[in-house]
Amino acid sequence: MSALLRFVPTSVAIAVAASFCAAPALANDDIETIVVTGSRFEQNIDDQLMLIDTIDRQEIDRIAPKSVADLLMSVPSINVVNAGGAGQITSVSIRGANTSHTLVIIDGVRIGSATTGGADLSSLPPEQVERVEVLRGPRAAMWGSDAIGGVIQIFTRKLESGEWYATGEAGSNAYGRLSAGVGISHGDGNTTLSVNGEQSDGFDAKNDGETDDDGYERVSIGLNGEQELNNQWRLSWVGQLTDGEYDYDSNYDPGANSAEYLNYHYQLGAHFDNDLLQSSITLSQMQDDNKTLLDGKKSGNFVTNRDQLSWLGKVNLEALTVSTGFDWGQEKVDGTAYGKDSRNIFGLFTALQYQTDRLITEAVVRVDEISSVDSEATYNLSAGYQLTPELRLSASHGTAFKVPTFNDLYYPGSGNPDLHSETSETSEVTLNYQRGNWSAFVSAYKTDVENLIDWQATDELDDWGWPIYKPFNVNEATLQGVETGIGWQQGGWQTELNYSYLDAVDDATDKQLDNRSEHSANFLLNYAWDNADLGLEYNYRGETTDGSNELDAYHIVNLSVGYDVSENWKLRIKANNLLDEEVVNNAGYFGPGTEVYVSVSYLGF
């Protein structure tokens, strides 16, 4: 870890130096909002029936987040749970589903642990993110396992040839960051290289008698490029490596708890595109390697390696679009002596979309075969009708599933190999309004989740005479809610207000599920003029529970001010939690108080 951290200043220097050899930047005249997550192909967001929020690079610069989770705080029906501040394990749930029921993808590569079942959003630095798409609702029929609550897809930084940047930032809790990136041309292609290194002393995240600060440090290297072979064929490559460590406070082990991780993914692809046909084949690999330490000695190690081969094809037939594809994957786990340490997953899907001036209909069906577990068939049916030029009504119904983790199935001494996948069924109705500078929506949904896995005490006893806990498919839950929002923009002004109501109930007890706020709201106000911008962000989360603990409602107010000192030099000041609110979204763990950060960036063209 330390050797790679020492490599950061050198890497930053190399990235900056390389920019002087790069070609001139190319202009970008695209004005449509293009999304990928709903259909796995590029598509105008207005042609999508799924609710998809996008966060682009301009918004990321204005928000100046410390983690990807910070970016998601203002998206409707998003709930973030972490064990302290930035750098600590952070997970996200959508529409009241479990955090493991959110599929997380980076550059088309499925990430996350096959042992715990979730994806940690704390390790990828926002400085290396180009945009984020958040799809709310089930999409397992397109992507496979995990997409019960929704899908979060992150696209890493991609600069035009000749563009480069270098940034330095400092702030509260002895925070420091250096980052740089450059777009390098090579014939009819270009590659973006980005490097980010940061560290913080952190703060004491848990009131447990230990007064130690829980700091972190990490370094990330990203690569994103493509090469045009002719006007129809192109090759692509993307890769990301993050090496980090962090201190944390454990609920179970007193002493100096820390963790080290080494995560990476890469993908190679070949793509064909003309007016009639689109096709792509990609090969990817990822690793999620997490090692925990107690007083400097290894106490646990969980490693996931996932290989995936995917093919996608799409035919455009005027009003009808037909797409199909398959995903083959192999997951392997290491570091712990599991009863079984690998499995294969094969999924095949077909999607039909029919579109006229006023009507859009879509049908998607998929079958997944998971070795040694089961097979799952999922589908999405949706339709949207343009009632007026400004108003569209749409409805959808879909199913999804979550395959059991290796911990659930094969953990030494307590796994249950007879488990089945968790399954869900969702119905939704949405009304969208768009006129001039105004936009609004309201959506109502209901999700029934079955075969939820719960760890329960058995009659078996361990060596100390305590009951052994094992997982069983015993729980059911009903998640229903309403989302609504309104937005307006004019000149340099932009504002958005959204509210979410969630009734997430355990069917057996008729009680609200833990860590699910019944009420949440977000407000954004931004203003930009010639050489400056101002951004105000407000987040409200209602009271909730975590086990036997009641967690209070909280308000967070963030303020960001940016100033263009010159055409190339940028200055930004960001203040988080201006009201110094005590934020607790995980029982026993505190969020940070007021924090202030200052960054200086140089942008080359």
Secondary structure by P-SEA (a helix, b strand, c coil): caaaaaaaaaaaaaaaaaccccccbbbbccccccccccccccccccccccbbbbbcaaaaaaaccccccccccccccbbbbcccccccbbbbbccccccccbbbbcccccccccccccccccccccccccbbbbbccccccccccccccbbbbbbcccccccccbbbbbbbccccccccbbbbbbccccbbbbbbbbbcccccccccccccccccccbbbbbbbcccccccccbbbbbbbbbbbcbbbbbcccccccccccccbbbbbbccccccccccccccbbbbbbbbbbccccccbbbbbbbbbbbbbbbbbcccbbbbbbbbbbbbbbcccccccccbbbbbbbbbbbbbcccbbbbbbbbcccccccbbbbbbcccccccccccbbbbbbcccccccccccccccccbbbccbbbbbbcccbbbbbbbccccccccccbbbbbccbbbbbbcccccccccbbbbbcccbbbbbbbcccbbbbbcccbbbbbbbbbbbcccccccccccccccccbbbbbbbbcccbbbbbbbbbbcccccccbbbbbbbbbbbbbbbcccccbbbbbbbccccccccccccccccccbbbbbbbbbbcc
